[in-house]
Amino acid sequence: MRGIGAKEDDYVSPHVQHLASKTVYEMLKSPEDNTIELKVGASDALIEQHREMNENIAKLVAQQASGFRQGLNTADIQKVHIKKSDDIIDVDLKDDDEDEDDE
């Protein structure tokens, strides 16, 4: 069983006709609609982090306001209190040249 081809007296199999029809259909069909679902907004974890950050800032502001009421100046209020250690440990550094000699 042979189908009609593109030229006169040209015959092709039904499978070849099917493949040709399918290719033409794919070339001529309109694009399919694609949908994307997008959630916009803050997650619960982000909202919780934002709330905690606001609470920490409120505590810091309250501490600074209390310091101003007590007569402290800005330098004293914003000072970073880091305890310095008086313990100094001496360390002997090894030169790179000494490492090469050891090998």
QUIPE-V612356 format. One record per residue. N is the residue number from 0. RES is the residue in three letters. SS is DSSP state (@ for helix, = for strand, . for the rest). PHI is phi in radians with two decimals (NA if undefined). PSI is psi in degrees with one decimal (* if undefined). Layout:
n: {N | N}
res: {RES | RES}
ss: {SS | SS}
phi: {PHI | PHI}
psi: {PSI | PSI}
//
This chain:
n: {0 | 1 | 2 | 3 | 4 | 5 | 6 | 7 | 8 | 9 | 10 | 11 | 12 | 13 | 14 | 15 | 16 | 17 | 18 | 19 | 20 | 21 | 22 | 23 | 24 | 25 | 26 | 27 | 28 | 29 | 30 | 31 | 32 | 33 | 34 | 35 | 36 | 37 | 38 | 39 | 40 | 41 | 42 | 43 | 44 | 45 | 46 | 47 | 48 | 49 | 50 | 51 | 52 | 53 | 54 | 55 | 56 | 57 | 58 | 59 | 60 | 61 | 62 | 63 | 64 | 65 | 66 | 67 | 68 | 69 | 70 | 71 | 72 | 73 | 74 | 75 | 76 | 77 | 78 | 79 | 80 | 81 | 82 | 83 | 84 | 85 | 86 | 87 | 88 | 89 | 90 | 91 | 92 | 93 | 94 | 95 | 96 | 97 | 98 | 99 | 100 | 101 | 102}
res: {MET | ARG | GLY | ILE | GLY | ALA | LYS | GLU | ASP | ASP | TYR | VAL | SER | PRO | HIS | VAL | GLN | HIS | LEU | ALA | SER | LYS | THR | VAL | TYR | GLU | MET | LEU | LYS | SER | PRO | GLU | ASP | ASN | THR | ILE | GLU | LEU | LYS | VAL | GLY | ALA | SER | ASP | ALA | LEU | ILE | GLU | GLN | HIS | ARG | GLU | MET | ASN | GLU | ASN | ILE | ALA | LYS | LEU | VAL | ALA | GLN | GLN | ALA | SER | GLY | PHE | ARG | GLN | GLY | LEU | ASN | THR | ALA | ASP | ILE | GLN | LYS | VAL | HIS | ILE | LYS | LYS | SER | ASP | ASP | ILE | ILE | ASP | VAL | ASP | LEU | LYS | ASP | ASP | ASP | GLU | ASP | GLU | ASP | ASP | GLU}
ss: {. | . | = | = | . | . | . | . | . | . | = | = | . | @ | @ | @ | @ | @ | @ | @ | @ | @ | @ | @ | @ | @ | @ | @ | . | . | . | . | . | . | . | . | . | . | . | . | . | . | . | @ | @ | @ | @ | @ | @ | @ | @ | @ | @ | @ | @ | @ | @ | @ | @ | @ | @ | @ | @ | @ | @ | @ | @ | @ | @ | . | . | . | . | @ | @ | @ | @ | . | . | . | . | . | . | . | . | . | . | . | . | . | . | . | . | . | . | @ | @ | @ | @ | @ | @ | @ | .}
phi: {NA | -2.13 | -1.62 | -1.49 | -1.59 | -1.29 | -1.77 | -1.12 | 1.10 | -1.91 | -2.14 | -2.28 | -1.33 | -1.04 | -1.14 | -1.13 | -1.07 | -1.07 | -1.09 | -1.14 | -1.11 | -1.11 | -1.12 | -1.09 | -1.05 | -1.11 | -1.26 | -1.69 | -1.22 | -1.36 | -1.10 | -1.37 | -1.35 | -1.92 | -2.05 | -2.22 | -1.77 | -2.25 | -1.71 | -1.96 | 2.56 | -1.56 | -1.35 | -1.08 | -1.12 | -1.17 | -1.11 | -1.14 | -1.09 | -1.13 | -1.11 | -1.10 | -1.10 | -1.11 | -1.11 | -1.13 | -1.15 | -1.10 | -1.11 | -1.10 | -1.11 | -1.10 | -1.14 | -1.17 | -1.10 | -1.09 | -1.11 | -1.09 | -1.12 | -1.45 | 1.64 | -1.32 | -1.65 | -1.07 | -1.10 | -1.25 | -1.24 | -1.61 | -1.14 | -1.53 | -1.62 | -2.05 | -1.36 | -1.51 | -1.66 | -1.51 | -1.35 | -1.96 | -1.87 | -1.43 | -2.26 | -1.56 | -1.60 | -1.71 | -1.30 | -1.10 | -1.10 | -1.16 | -1.11 | -1.20 | -1.18 | -1.22 | -1.38}
psi: {118.8 | 138.5 | 173.7 | 134.1 | -169.7 | -32.1 | 158.9 | 139.8 | 22.4 | 126.5 | 143.4 | 164.4 | 160.3 | -32.3 | -42.7 | -40.5 | -42.3 | -47.0 | -40.0 | -43.3 | -41.0 | -41.9 | -44.1 | -42.9 | -46.2 | -33.0 | -32.1 | -17.7 | 150.1 | 153.9 | 146.7 | 152.9 | 128.4 | 136.9 | 144.0 | 131.6 | 123.5 | 123.7 | 121.0 | 129.3 | 177.2 | 142.1 | 166.2 | -38.1 | -40.8 | -39.7 | -40.5 | -42.3 | -40.1 | -41.0 | -45.2 | -39.9 | -42.4 | -39.6 | -42.8 | -39.7 | -39.7 | -40.4 | -42.7 | -43.3 | -40.7 | -40.8 | -42.0 | -40.9 | -40.3 | -41.1 | -41.8 | -40.4 | -29.2 | -2.3 | 10.8 | 153.3 | 172.8 | -38.3 | -39.4 | -37.6 | -39.8 | 5.5 | 136.6 | 121.2 | 99.4 | 124.7 | 123.0 | 140.5 | 133.3 | -8.5 | 115.8 | 128.1 | 124.4 | 138.4 | 133.1 | 124.7 | 140.4 | 131.6 | 153.7 | -33.2 | -37.5 | -34.5 | -40.0 | -34.9 | -31.4 | -22.9 | *}
//
